Amino acid sequence: MRIGKAFTLIEPGPVVLVTTHDGVKSNVMTISWTMVMDFTPRFAMTTGSWNHSYAALRKSGECVIAIPTVDLLDKVVGIGTCSGADTDKFRRFGLAPMKARHVRAPLIRECLANIECRVVDIIKKHDIVVLDGVAAWFDAARKEKRTLHAVGDGTFVVDGRKLDRRKMMRSKLPDGV
């Protein structure tokens, strides 16, 4: 394997949709580079000026991380391969925006979960946006719950069977988890 493809061995996940609102209109972008920063609602994602939504994210200081499931794969890929500069992605991909409680960016009804976030830092050198979650929504009634993970080469891995080791790890897990 070439070193240039090494990222495909540890590409993070799941793939998420990030919604923004620039004061006039909402947009949505696909992001596959995300991470949890602790056992708190602090997250990081990589994005920058190459994404149309980045200006709205910087200006508003807020967004929603929406977590799609495998049945939305073609919409997720489609959203990531066109620009909000000339496309109303909610309309084009048939997504229903819902009013969030704490931010202007919309939740996405079709997603398994939505996390309302505020920007707490932008590490420009690495195009990392650090976010604090302020509210979370989970659709427990949704039948499909398997999320997507990008490999980075145009292929995806879908969550599979859940393996439970909670008892073994109890001493390392925070209360309430």
N, C-alpha and C positions, 0 to 999 in steps of 0.2 A: 504494500500500500504506500502511496506517495504521502509525504508529511502534509501536503496541502489538503488532504482529505481526512486528516486525523480528527477534525471536529465532528465528523459523522459518527465517530465511535462514542462520543459523550454528549451529543446534542441534547440540550435540556428540553423539558416539556412541562406541561402540555402546551400545545399550540393554543393561543388565546386570540380573542378579538378585543381590540381596544377602541372604545368609543370616545370621541371628543366633541366639544361644542365651541365654536369660535366666536360666539356672541350673535351669530346670524344663522348658522346651520350646523347640523350634526354630521359627523363622518365616522367611519369605522375602518380600522386597518387590522391586518393579520400580523401577529408577532409570534415568533417561535423561540425567541431568546428571552426567557424569563427565569427568575429564581426567587425563592423564599429566603429572607435574610436572617430569620430567627424563628422562635416559636411565638412570634408576635405578628400582627398583621402588617409587616413591612415587607415590601417586594421590590424587585429591581427588574428592569427590562432594558434591552438595548434598542435604541432607535435614534434617528437624527434627522437632519434637514432633508435627506433624500425622501422622507415620507411626508406627504402633504399634511397629515394630521399633526406633525411635530410643532408647527407654528402655533396651532390652537392649544396644544398641550402646554407649551411654554407660556403662552399668553394667559390662559385660564388657570393654570396650575392645578388642573384636575382632569380626571378621566374615569372611565369604568373599564375594568377588566372583566370581560364576559368569557365564560368557559364553554365552548361548543363540544358537542359529542360527535361520534363517528358518522351519524346520519347527516351531518352538516358538512362533511368533508369537501364536496364539490363547491359549496358556497364559500367555505373558508379559503380554498385555493383561488377561487374567482375574485374574492375581495382582495387577496394579496397580489393579484396580477393586474389590477387596474388602479387608477388614481382617483381620489376624491376631488381632485382639481377640476375634473370634467365629468364625473359620474356621481349620481346619487346612488350610493351603494345599498342603502336600505331599500330603495324601490327596485333597483336592478336585481337584487338577490332575494327579494321578498321577505325581508326581516322586519319585525314589528318593534319599533322603539317604544320603550315605556319610560315614564317619568321617574327619575331617581329622587331620593329623599334629600340628599345632602349636596349633590353636584348637578350641574346643568347638562353634562353628558348623559345620554340615555342608557338605560338598561336594554338588553336584547331579550325579548320574550322567549325566543326559541332556544336559548342557551340553558344549560343545566344550572349554572350559577353565575352571579354577577357580583362584583366587588366594587363599590364606590371608593375612589381613591383621591388623595391630594398629593401633589408633587412636593417632596421635601428637599430634594437635591437633584441637580443635574451635573454629572461628572463628564464634562465636555470632552476631555482627553480620550475617553473610551466610549462616548455616546451612551452612557448609562443613566437612566432616569430612576431615581429612588422614590418610591411611593409608600404612603401610609394608607391602609384601608380604614375607612370610616363607617362602612356599613356593608353587610354581606347578605345576599339573597340566594337561596338554594331551592330548586324545584324538586322536592321529594316525590312528587307524583309522576314525574317524567319517567317513562319506561326505559329509554336508552340512557345509560349513564357512563358508557365507555368513552374516555377522552382520547385525543389524538396526540401523537408525539412525532415531530418532524425528525427525519434522519439527516436532512440537509442536502439530499441529492435528488429531491423530487418524490421520495417515497416516505411513507408514514408507518408508524407502528401503533397499534390499537391496544389500550389496556386490556389485560386478560384477567385471569383468576386472581382474587385477593388472598394473600397469605397472612394469617394473623399470628403475630408474635408479641402482642400487647403485654401479656403476662411476663414474658422474658425481659421486656424493655421498660416495665412500669417505673423502675427507679430513675430512668432518664427522661420520662415524659412529664411535661408540666401538668399541674392540676387541671382537670376539666377537659383534657384531650382524650 
